[in-house]
């Protein structure tokens, strides 16, 4: 889910790069992207990825130290 959200955000930022061609300055472009709400989708995607990685690390830790075949 996180990869999809980040991909959507990057897709729209690349599409909106055409605004620079029609006379927008860089700071107007940044303001437009922030105001349009795609940044929220990207932040949500980063949050999903972070939580997914956190879960993988936690599960790996549990598997490593609580396996019935592990040596102690």
Secondary structure, DSSP 8 states (H G I E B T S, - for coil): -HHHHHHHHHHHHHHTTHHHHTT--HHHHHHHHHHHTHHHHHHHHHHHHHHHHHHHHHHHHHHHHS-TT---
